[in-house]
Amino acid sequence: MGKIWIIAIPLFLIITFIYWKITNEYFKNKVYGKKMFEQWGTRAFYWQGAILISGGLTVITMFFLKWGNVLTF
């Protein structure tokens, strides 16, 4: 069970970082606007979505790694 966490946590952090790099400027400038994005509620909503999407992509990636016999646990 420990092997799963050693792989899943860094994978989750990497996916979250990539999502942030790709979408931060788009949401800040085009979706919400700079002034609206500075409010706590808007940023919390953005990060809630980022964590949910990153978590889902992590689960899917772990599933495919297990399915492809790359990971054995």
Secondary structure, DSSP 4 states (H G I P E B T S, - for coil): -HHHHHHHHHHHHHHHHHHHHHHHHHIIIIIS-HHHHTSHHHHHHHHHHHHHHHHHHHHHHHHHHHHTTSS--
